[in-house]
């Protein structure tokens, strides 16, 4: 039964969950699918992104055999149910064998290879990693170059394996492919009877937070997420899916990985670097046409990049669904995508802490532009007024903005470090997303902002405290505040407001150089620093981050609108709170120059439509 409306969600929930999930663990489900369709292609793997490239094909028979061999390899290396296999892996078939084999033998821990070594070492130590797998030089030279430093900083490490290397492995490393072939493929050498409550994976939250938090994913949570993703998008075995998102992110590993494998669908692996490969974006529609892809999508930055590509004449009639996740999709980007490519973008919303999507626009129902869709079956989603200490004061009425809360079996098993749980888990089993939103009368969720100060740059999280701690160490700085500034490509970029000490002067380039030198994450270095006489404070003396976010947005939009001065337009920008959108940029036109009203609105739309913050053009009092 495909989801079309909230009523269908309620109908699906009439079946008890224990009857819905008949398998006890991920391996059992994957075995059942592979036994049913052994000759169907699980993967078609590309290395270059050239449309003429001959893909490497992997059937479901080979996939389950290699996954079993990977599990046996890990078991032979001493991995037990509580032991962790950490993975620095690209988008190649061996990475899937390793990822799901690790879930069979013990606990999988996929990592972002782009993290700085200090953060990677921190994760490995917290997870007490026993086995580390990393991509060899031919696949990812920058990844393997970090292995030696990570090995020396992780005393629990028993073995290091290399995927995709050429020639003999370096001293102290094991070649993954060679070691795999020595293991039995028909059975597990030691039984691993995992249940729904058994931890299968540790996914780290965010991309550049100062201290990593490892979220525990269970077999039951992963199976339920895979099923609910399928009924919301497509359970059809014939689907051909573009897989271009990294496996360290739940979107790549679970939504585009496990979901598609449990349905028996075919995934096109879009080169080891996925959508980060310029050739993949350049040839995206040619590849889709060649492989007759039916499901495509990505993060907002990749969809926006496709809009910048030259016009093409490729056949897209076979594409049934285009999705977007990881960060908020600007409404105008979604509208432009549909106008140009003839397909709506079904936006979803999720978190590592709920195993994947919490809501998504149903592919079989109405895709509402700007909304993140309907809730997943068995997962309650409500909007509430929540106090600063986590007390739920009341649940909100439809169209009323509040904290987005979630409760149900998809909610994760807590962080590995339990001291982090109190920040998100509140009364009666509710998880507080710290996002703001509203539910409409049909059950669609609309996000309007964030409670927490997190900066989300291209789907990766940046802790503003990391920036502030460094800037506050500068001898001429009295106070600083880092916030997210709207960006049409990355969604947000980090900027900082700085209040100098009395009598102190300094140049902005000096502060930026100081940041580059001392901030450990390149992505967290501010792109702009604003010198202000005084940082605004709230009535209780806290830094007024909301006001600073509005000021950063006002600056960006004002800068964009200066491009209209060549036609005589004079505009003023106000960024205000809005009861429906959360934040709204109001463009006050003082003089519309040589443009009529329609042309003016079109130009503003072209300049500002790519941003997540909505805008409106106010012509009252404008003169010719």
C-alpha positions as CSV (number, residue, x, y, z in Angstrom):
1,X,0.0,0.0,0.0
2,X,1.6,3.3,-1.1
3,X,1.2,6.3,1.1
4,X,-0.8,9.1,-0.4
5,X,-2.3,10.9,2.6
6,X,-2.2,10.8,6.4
7,X,-5.2,8.5,6.3
8,X,-3.1,5.8,4.6
9,X,-0.5,6.2,7.3
10,X,-3.2,5.6,9.9
11,X,-4.5,2.6,8.0
12,X,-1.0,1.0,7.8
13,X,-0.6,1.5,11.6
14,X,-3.5,-0.8,12.3
15,X,-1.2,-3.7,11.6
16,X,0.9,-4.4,14.7
17,X,4.6,-3.7,14.2
18,X,5.6,-7.2,15.2
19,X,3.6,-8.5,12.2
20,X,5.0,-5.9,9.9
21,X,8.7,-6.7,10.6
22,X,8.9,-10.5,10.4
23,X,12.8,-10.6,10.2
24,X,14.8,-10.2,13.4
25,X,17.8,-8.5,11.8
26,X,19.2,-6.8,8.7
27,X,21.1,-9.9,7.5
28,X,18.0,-12.1,7.7
29,X,16.1,-9.6,5.5
30,X,18.9,-9.2,3.0
31,X,19.3,-13.0,2.7
32,X,15.6,-13.4,2.0
33,X,15.7,-10.9,-0.8
34,X,18.9,-12.4,-2.3
35,X,17.5,-15.9,-2.2
36,X,14.3,-14.7,-4.0
37,X,16.1,-12.8,-6.8
38,X,19.7,-14.0,-7.0
39,X,20.3,-13.0,-10.6
40,X,18.9,-9.5,-10.3
41,X,21.5,-6.7,-10.3
42,X,22.0,-5.1,-6.9
43,X,24.7,-2.6,-8.1
44,X,26.0,-1.2,-11.3
45,X,29.2,0.6,-10.3
46,X,30.8,3.4,-12.2
47,X,34.4,4.7,-11.6
48,X,34.6,7.8,-13.8
49,X,31.1,9.2,-14.5
50,X,31.6,8.9,-18.3
51,X,28.3,7.9,-19.9
52,X,30.2,5.5,-22.2
53,X,31.8,3.7,-19.2
54,X,31.1,0.0,-18.9
55,X,29.8,-0.6,-15.4
56,X,30.8,-3.3,-13.0
57,X,27.7,-5.3,-12.3
58,X,27.0,-7.1,-9.0
59,X,24.0,-9.5,-8.6
60,X,22.1,-10.1,-5.4
61,X,23.7,-13.5,-5.3
62,X,27.2,-12.0,-5.3
63,X,26.2,-9.3,-2.8
64,X,24.9,-11.6,-0.1
65,X,27.9,-14.0,-0.6
66,X,30.4,-11.2,-0.3
67,X,28.5,-9.7,2.7
68,X,28.7,-13.1,4.4
69,X,32.4,-13.4,3.6
70,X,32.9,-9.9,5.1
71,X,31.1,-10.9,8.2
72,X,33.3,-14.0,8.5
73,X,36.4,-12.0,7.9
74,X,35.5,-9.6,10.8
75,X,34.7,-12.6,13.0
76,X,38.0,-14.1,12.2
77,X,39.7,-10.9,13.3
78,X,38.0,-11.1,16.7
79,X,34.9,-9.0,16.1
80,X,32.0,-9.9,18.5
81,X,28.5,-8.5,19.0
82,X,29.9,-5.5,21.0
83,X,32.9,-4.8,18.9
84,X,33.1,-1.9,16.4
85,X,34.3,-1.9,12.8
86,X,34.9,1.7,11.6
87,X,34.8,2.4,7.9
88,X,36.3,5.2,5.8
89,X,34.8,4.1,2.5
90,X,33.8,5.4,-0.9
91,X,30.9,4.4,-3.1
92,X,32.0,1.0,-4.5
93,X,30.4,-2.4,-4.0
94,X,33.1,-3.5,-1.5
95,X,32.0,-0.7,0.8
96,X,28.5,-2.2,1.0
97,X,29.9,-5.7,1.6
98,X,32.0,-4.2,4.5
99,X,29.2,-2.0,5.9
100,X,26.5,-4.7,6.1
101,X,29.1,-7.5,7.0
102,X,30.1,-5.3,10.0
103,X,26.5,-5.2,11.1
104,X,26.3,-9.0,11.0
105,X,29.6,-9.6,12.9
106,X,29.3,-6.7,15.3
107,X,28.7,-2.9,15.0
108,X,29.4,-0.8,11.9
109,X,30.7,2.7,12.3
110,X,30.9,4.5,8.9
111,X,32.9,7.7,9.1
112,X,33.2,10.9,7.1
113,X,36.6,10.8,5.4
114,X,36.5,14.6,5.1
115,X,36.7,15.1,8.9
116,X,40.0,16.3,10.3
117,X,42.2,13.6,11.8
118,X,41.7,15.0,15.3
119,X,37.9,14.4,15.0
120,X,38.4,11.0,13.4
121,X,40.7,9.9,16.3
122,X,38.2,11.2,18.8
123,X,35.4,9.0,17.2
124,X,37.6,5.9,17.1
125,X,38.6,6.3,20.7
126,X,35.0,6.8,21.9
127,X,33.8,3.8,19.8
128,X,36.8,1.7,21.0
129,X,37.2,0.6,17.4
130,X,38.7,-2.9,16.9
131,X,38.9,-2.9,13.1
132,X,39.4,0.0,10.7
133,X,38.7,-0.2,6.9
134,X,39.9,2.6,4.6
135,X,39.9,3.3,0.9
136,X,43.3,2.7,-0.8
137,X,45.2,5.3,-2.9
138,X,43.5,4.5,-6.3
139,X,40.1,5.2,-4.8
140,X,40.9,8.0,-2.3
141,X,44.6,9.0,-1.8
142,X,43.6,11.6,0.8
143,X,41.8,8.9,2.9
144,X,44.6,6.3,3.1
145,X,47.2,9.0,3.9
146,X,45.4,9.5,7.3
147,X,45.4,5.9,8.3
148,X,48.8,5.8,10.0
149,X,48.0,8.8,12.2
150,X,44.7,7.2,13.2
151,X,46.2,3.8,13.9
152,X,48.7,5.3,16.4
153,X,45.9,7.2,18.1
154,X,43.6,4.3,18.7
155,X,45.0,1.7,21.2
156,X,42.0,-0.6,20.9
157,X,42.7,-1.2,17.2
158,X,43.4,-4.8,16.2
159,X,43.5,-4.7,12.4
160,X,43.6,-2.3,9.5
161,X,42.1,-3.3,6.1
162,X,42.5,-1.6,2.7
163,X,39.8,-1.5,0.1
164,X,40.6,-0.9,-3.5
165,X,44.4,-0.7,-3.3
166,X,46.9,-1.7,-6.0
167,X,49.7,-4.1,-5.3
168,X,50.6,-5.5,-1.9
169,X,49.1,-3.7,1.1
170,X,51.3,-1.4,3.2
171,X,53.1,-2.9,6.2
172,X,50.6,-3.7,9.0
173,X,47.5,-3.6,6.7
174,X,45.4,-6.3,5.2
175,X,44.0,-6.3,1.6
176,X,40.3,-6.5,2.0
177,X,39.5,-8.2,-1.3
178,X,42.1,-10.9,-0.9
179,X,41.1,-11.6,2.7
180,X,37.5,-11.8,1.6
181,X,38.1,-14.5,-0.9
182,X,39.5,-16.8,1.8
183,X,36.3,-16.8,3.8
184,X,33.3,-19.1,3.3
185,X,30.4,-17.5,1.5
186,X,27.6,-19.9,2.2
187,X,27.4,-19.7,6.0
188,X,28.5,-17.7,9.0
189,X,31.5,-19.3,10.9
190,X,29.9,-18.1,14.2
191,X,26.1,-17.5,14.5
192,X,25.1,-13.9,15.1
193,X,21.4,-14.1,16.1
194,X,20.8,-10.4,16.4
195,X,17.3,-9.1,17.4
196,X,15.4,-5.9,16.8
197,X,17.0,-4.4,19.9
198,X,20.6,-5.3,19.0
199,X,22.8,-2.4,18.1
200,X,23.8,-2.6,14.4
201,X,25.6,0.7,13.8
202,X,27.0,3.8,15.2
203,X,26.5,6.9,13.0
204,X,28.2,10.1,14.1
205,X,26.0,13.1,14.1
206,X,27.0,16.2,12.0
207,X,30.1,16.8,10.1
208,X,32.1,19.4,12.0
209,X,30.8,19.4,15.5
210,X,33.5,20.0,18.1
211,X,32.9,16.7,20.0
212,X,31.4,13.8,18.0
213,X,28.2,12.1,19.2
214,X,27.7,8.5,18.2
215,X,24.1,7.5,17.7
216,X,23.2,3.9,18.3
217,X,21.1,2.3,15.5
218,X,19.3,-0.9,16.1
219,X,18.4,-3.7,13.7
220,X,14.7,-3.1,14.3
221,X,15.0,0.6,13.8
222,X,16.9,0.1,10.5
223,X,14.4,-2.5,9.2
224,X,11.4,-0.2,10.1
225,X,13.1,2.8,8.5
226,X,13.8,0.8,5.3
227,X,10.2,-0.4,5.1
228,X,8.7,3.0,5.8
229,X,11.0,4.7,3.2
230,X,9.9,2.1,0.7
231,X,6.1,2.6,1.2
232,X,6.6,6.3,1.0
233,X,8.7,6.3,-2.2
234,X,8.4,2.9,-4.0
235,X,8.5,-0.8,-3.1
236,X,8.6,-1.8,-6.8
237,X,11.5,-4.2,-7.4
238,X,12.0,-2.8,-10.9
239,X,13.2,0.6,-9.7
240,X,16.7,1.8,-10.8
241,X,18.1,4.2,-8.3
242,X,20.9,6.7,-8.5
243,X,23.1,6.3,-5.5
244,X,25.4,9.3,-5.1
245,X,25.4,10.1,-1.4
246,X,28.1,9.0,1.0
247,X,27.8,6.0,3.2
248,X,28.7,7.8,6.4
249,X,25.4,9.6,6.1
250,X,22.1,8.0,6.8
251,X,20.8,9.2,3.5
252,X,23.4,7.2,1.6
253,X,23.7,4.2,3.9
254,X,20.0,3.7,4.8
255,X,17.6,5.7,2.6
256,X,19.5,5.0,-0.7
257,X,21.3,1.8,0.6
258,X,19.4,-0.5,2.9
259,X,16.0,0.6,1.7
260,X,16.8,-0.2,-1.9
261,X,18.4,-3.5,-1.1
262,X,15.5,-4.7,1.0
263,X,13.2,-4.0,-1.9
264,X,15.4,-5.8,-4.5
265,X,16.0,-2.7,-6.5
266,X,19.1,-1.8,-8.6
267,X,21.4,1.0,-7.5
268,X,23.7,2.9,-9.9
269,X,26.8,3.7,-7.8
270,X,27.8,7.1,-9.2
271,X,31.6,6.8,-8.9
272,X,33.5,6.5,-5.5
273,X,33.0,10.2,-4.9
274,X,29.3,10.2,-5.8
275,X,27.7,13.6,-6.4
276,X,30.9,15.3,-5.3
277,X,32.4,14.2,-8.6
278,X,32.1,17.1,-11.1
279,X,31.8,14.6,-13.9
280,X,28.8,13.0,-12.3
281,X,27.0,16.3,-12.1
282,X,28.1,17.3,-15.7
283,X,26.8,14.0,-17.1
284,X,24.0,13.5,-14.7
285,X,21.1,13.4,-17.2
286,X,23.1,11.5,-19.8
287,X,23.8,8.8,-17.1
288,X,20.2,8.8,-16.1
289,X,19.1,8.3,-19.7
290,X,21.6,5.5,-20.4
291,X,20.7,3.5,-17.3
292,X,17.0,4.3,-17.4
293,X,17.1,5.6,-13.8
294,X,13.7,5.8,-12.2
295,X,14.7,7.4,-8.8
296,X,17.2,10.3,-8.7
297,X,17.9,13.0,-6.2
298,X,20.4,14.4,-3.7
299,X,21.1,17.3,-1.3
300,X,19.9,20.8,-2.1
301,X,23.4,21.8,-3.2
302,X,23.6,19.1,-5.8
303,X,20.1,19.9,-7.2
304,X,21.0,23.6,-7.4
305,X,24.2,22.6,-9.2
306,X,22.2,20.7,-11.8
307,X,20.2,23.9,-12.5
308,X,23.5,25.6,-13.4
309,X,24.4,23.0,-16.1
310,X,23.8,23.9,-19.8
311,X,20.5,22.9,-21.4
312,X,20.4,19.3,-22.6
313,X,18.0,17.2,-24.7
314,X,18.2,13.9,-22.7
315,X,15.1,11.8,-22.2
316,X,13.8,12.0,-18.6
317,X,10.5,10.3,-19.1
318,X,11.5,7.2,-17.2
319,X,12.2,9.1,-14.0
320,X,9.4,8.6,-11.4
321,X,10.8,10.4,-8.4
322,X,13.3,13.1,-7.5
323,X,14.0,13.5,-3.8
324,X,15.9,15.9,-1.6
325,X,17.2,15.6,2.0
326,X,20.0,16.5,4.5
327,X,19.1,20.2,4.5
328,X,16.2,22.5,3.8
329,X,15.5,22.8,0.0
330,X,14.8,26.5,-0.9
331,X,11.3,26.7,-2.3
332,X,12.5,28.5,-5.5
333,X,15.1,25.8,-6.2
334,X,12.4,23.2,-6.0
335,X,10.1,25.3,-8.3
336,X,12.8,25.9,-10.8
337,X,13.8,22.3,-10.8
338,X,10.2,21.3,-11.7
339,X,9.9,24.0,-14.3
340,X,13.1,23.1,-16.1
341,X,13.2,19.3,-15.7
342,X,9.5,18.5,-15.5
343,X,9.6,16.7,-12.2
344,X,8.7,17.7,-8.7
345,X,11.2,17.4,-5.9
346,X,9.9,15.3,-3.0
347,X,11.6,16.8,0.0
348,X,12.1,14.8,3.2
349,X,13.2,15.6,6.8
350,X,15.0,13.4,9.1
351,X,17.8,13.0,11.6
352,X,20.5,10.5,12.5
353,X,18.5,10.1,15.8
354,X,15.5,8.6,14.0
355,X,17.5,6.3,11.7
356,X,16.6,8.4,8.6
357,X,13.5,10.2,7.3
358,X,10.9,11.3,9.9
359,X,8.7,12.9,7.2
360,X,8.7,12.9,3.5
361,X,6.4,14.1,0.7
362,X,4.7,10.9,-0.6
363,X,5.6,10.1,-4.2
364,X,2.2,8.6,-4.8
365,X,0.4,11.6,-3.2
366,X,0.6,15.3,-3.2
367,X,4.1,16.8,-3.2
368,X,3.7,20.2,-1.5
369,X,6.4,22.6,-2.4
370,X,8.1,24.0,0.7
371,X,6.8,21.2,2.9
372,X,8.9,18.3,4.2
373,X,5.8,16.0,3.9
374,X,3.9,13.5,6.0
375,X,5.1,11.6,9.0
376,X,6.4,8.0,8.6
377,X,4.2,5.2,9.8
378,X,4.6,4.3,13.5
379,X,6.4,7.5,14.2
380,X,4.5,10.3,16.0
381,X,5.4,13.8,15.0
382,X,4.0,16.7,16.9
383,X,4.7,20.4,17.3
384,X,4.8,21.7,20.9
385,X,5.7,24.7,23.0
386,X,8.8,23.5,25.0
387,X,10.5,25.3,27.9
388,X,14.2,25.9,28.0
389,X,14.6,23.1,30.5
390,X,12.8,20.6,28.2
391,X,9.2,20.7,29.7
392,X,6.4,20.2,27.2
393,X,4.0,23.1,28.1
394,X,1.4,22.2,25.5
395,X,1.0,20.8,22.0
396,X,0.4,23.4,19.3
397,X,-2.7,23.8,17.1
398,X,-2.4,23.4,13.3
399,X,-0.4,26.2,11.6
400,X,1.1,27.2,14.9
401,X,4.9,27.2,15.1
402,X,6.7,25.2,17.9
403,X,9.4,22.6,18.5
404,X,9.2,19.5,16.2
405,X,9.0,16.4,18.5
406,X,9.1,12.8,17.5
407,X,8.3,9.6,19.3
408,X,8.2,5.9,18.3
409,X,10.2,2.8,17.5
410,X,12.3,4.7,14.9
411,X,13.9,6.9,17.6
412,X,17.4,5.7,18.2
413,X,18.7,3.8,21.2
414,X,20.5,6.8,22.6
415,X,24.0,8.1,22.2
416,X,27.0,5.9,23.0
417,X,27.9,8.5,25.6
418,X,24.7,8.5,27.6
419,X,25.5,11.9,29.1
420,X,24.5,13.4,25.7
421,X,21.0,12.0,25.9
422,X,19.5,14.6,28.1
423,X,19.9,17.3,25.5
424,X,17.4,15.6,23.2
425,X,15.3,13.1,25.1
426,X,12.5,14.9,27.0
427,X,9.3,13.9,28.8
428,X,7.3,10.7,27.9
429,X,9.8,9.4,25.3
430,X,9.7,12.4,23.0
431,X,12.8,13.4,21.1
432,X,13.2,17.2,20.7
433,X,14.6,17.9,17.2
434,X,15.4,21.5,18.3
435,X,13.9,22.4,14.9
436,X,10.9,24.7,14.6
437,X,8.0,24.0,12.4
438,X,4.2,23.8,12.0
439,X,1.8,21.1,10.9
440,X,-1.0,21.9,8.6
441,X,-4.5,20.5,8.8
442,X,-3.6,17.6,6.4
443,X,-0.6,16.5,8.5
444,X,2.2,18.0,6.3
445,X,5.1,19.4,8.2
446,X,6.6,22.8,7.4
447,X,10.0,23.7,8.9
448,X,10.4,27.4,9.9
449,X,13.8,27.6,11.7
450,X,15.9,26.1,14.5
451,X,16.0,26.5,18.2
452,X,19.6,25.4,18.5
453,X,22.5,27.5,17.1
454,X,23.8,24.8,14.8
455,X,25.1,26.0,11.4
456,X,24.3,23.6,8.6
457,X,26.7,24.0,5.7
458,X,25.8,21.8,2.7
459,X,24.2,19.2,5.0
460,X,27.1,19.2,7.5
461,X,26.8,20.5,11.0
462,X,29.1,23.1,12.5
463,X,29.1,23.9,16.2
464,X,29.3,27.8,16.5
465,X,31.0,27.4,19.8
466,X,34.1,26.0,18.0
467,X,34.4,29.4,16.1
468,X,33.6,31.5,19.2
469,X,36.1,29.8,21.4
470,X,38.9,30.6,18.9
471,X,37.9,34.2,18.3
472,X,37.4,34.9,22.0
473,X,41.1,34.0,22.5
474,X,42.2,36.9,20.4
475,X,43.6,39.6,22.7
476,X,41.6,42.4,20.9
477,X,38.2,40.7,21.0
478,X,35.8,41.3,23.9
479,X,32.9,39.2,22.7
480,X,31.9,37.2,19.6
481,X,29.0,35.3,18.2
482,X,29.0,32.9,15.2
483,X,25.8,32.2,13.3
484,X,24.7,30.8,10.0
485,X,24.4,33.2,7.1
486,X,22.1,32.3,4.1
487,X,23.9,30.9,1.0
488,X,22.3,29.9,-2.3
489,X,24.7,27.0,-2.8
490,X,25.5,25.6,0.7
491,X,22.3,26.6,2.5
492,X,24.3,28.3,5.2
493,X,27.8,29.5,5.7
494,X,29.4,30.4,9.0
495,X,29.9,34.1,9.8
496,X,31.0,35.9,13.0
497,X,30.0,39.1,14.7
498,X,32.9,40.5,16.8
499,X,32.8,43.2,19.5
500,X,36.3,44.7,20.1
501,X,37.8,45.4,23.5
502,X,37.7,49.1,24.4
503,X,40.6,51.0,22.8
504,X,41.5,48.0,20.6
505,X,41.5,48.1,16.8
506,X,42.3,45.4,14.3
507,X,41.6,44.5,10.7
508,X,39.1,41.9,9.5
509,X,41.8,40.1,7.4
510,X,43.9,39.7,10.6
511,X,41.0,38.0,12.4
512,X,40.2,35.7,9.4
513,X,43.8,34.6,9.3
514,X,43.7,34.0,13.0
515,X,40.6,31.7,12.4
516,X,42.3,29.8,9.6
517,X,45.2,29.2,11.8
518,X,43.4,28.0,14.9
519,X,40.0,26.6,13.9
520,X,40.5,22.8,13.4
521,X,37.8,22.4,10.7
522,X,38.2,24.3,7.4
523,X,34.5,24.2,6.8
524,X,34.0,26.1,10.1
525,X,36.2,29.1,9.3
526,X,33.9,32.1,9.0
527,X,33.4,33.5,5.4
528,X,32.7,36.9,6.8
529,X,33.5,38.8,10.0
530,X,31.4,41.8,11.0
531,X,32.8,44.3,13.5
532,X,30.1,45.7,15.7
533,X,30.3,48.2,18.6
534,X,28.2,45.9,20.8
535,X,26.8,42.3,20.5
536,X,23.0,42.4,21.1
537,X,21.9,40.6,24.3
538,X,18.5,39.3,25.3
539,X,16.6,40.5,28.4
540,X,18.4,37.8,30.5
541,X,21.9,38.7,29.2
542,X,22.3,36.0,26.6
543,X,23.7,36.7,23.1
544,X,20.7,37.4,20.9
545,X,21.6,34.9,18.1
546,X,18.2,35.2,16.4
547,X,18.8,38.9,15.9
548,X,22.2,38.3,14.5
549,X,21.0,35.6,12.1
550,X,18.4,38.2,10.8
551,X,21.2,40.8,10.4
552,X,23.4,38.3,8.5
553,X,20.5,37.5,6.2
554,X,19.8,41.2,5.7
555,X,23.4,41.8,4.7
556,X,23.4,39.0,2.1
557,X,20.1,40.0,0.6
558,X,21.1,43.7,0.5
559,X,24.4,42.7,-1.3
560,X,22.5,40.6,-3.8
561,X,20.0,43.4,-4.6
562,X,22.7,45.9,-5.4
563,X,22.8,44.2,-8.8
564,X,19.5,46.0,-9.5
565,X,21.1,49.4,-9.2
566,X,22.2,49.3,-12.8
567,X,18.5,49.6,-13.8
568,X,17.8,52.3,-11.2
569,X,16.1,50.1,-8.6
570,X,16.5,51.2,-5.0
571,X,15.5,48.6,-2.4
572,X,15.7,48.3,1.4
573,X,15.8,44.9,3.1
574,X,14.1,44.0,6.4
575,X,14.4,40.5,7.8
576,X,11.5,39.8,10.2
577,X,9.8,37.0,12.2
578,X,6.9,35.6,10.4
579,X,4.0,33.5,11.9
580,X,3.9,31.1,8.9
581,X,7.5,31.0,7.5
582,X,9.4,31.6,10.7
583,X,11.7,34.2,9.0
584,X,10.8,36.4,6.0
585,X,12.9,38.8,4.0
586,X,10.8,41.8,3.1
587,X,12.1,43.8,0.1
588,X,10.9,47.3,0.3
589,X,11.1,49.0,-3.1
590,X,11.9,52.7,-2.9
591,X,12.3,53.2,-6.6
592,X,11.7,50.5,-9.2
593,X,13.7,52.3,-11.9
594,X,13.1,51.1,-15.4
595,X,11.3,47.9,-14.4
596,X,7.6,47.3,-14.2
597,X,6.1,45.4,-11.3
598,X,6.2,42.0,-13.0
599,X,9.8,42.4,-14.2
600,X,10.9,43.6,-10.8
601,X,9.4,40.6,-9.0
602,X,11.1,38.3,-11.6
603,X,14.5,39.9,-11.0
604,X,14.1,39.6,-7.2
605,X,13.0,36.0,-7.6
606,X,16.1,35.3,-9.8
607,X,18.4,36.9,-7.2
608,X,16.9,35.6,-4.0
609,X,14.9,32.5,-4.9
610,X,17.8,30.1,-4.2
611,X,17.9,30.9,-0.5
612,X,16.1,29.0,2.2
613,X,14.6,32.1,3.7
614,X,11.4,33.2,1.9
615,X,11.1,36.7,0.6
616,X,8.3,39.1,-0.5
617,X,8.5,42.3,-2.6
618,X,6.7,45.3,-1.2
619,X,5.9,48.0,-3.8
620,X,3.8,50.3,-1.6
621,X,4.9,53.8,-2.2
622,X,7.4,52.9,-4.9
623,X,7.7,55.5,-7.7
624,X,8.7,55.3,-11.3
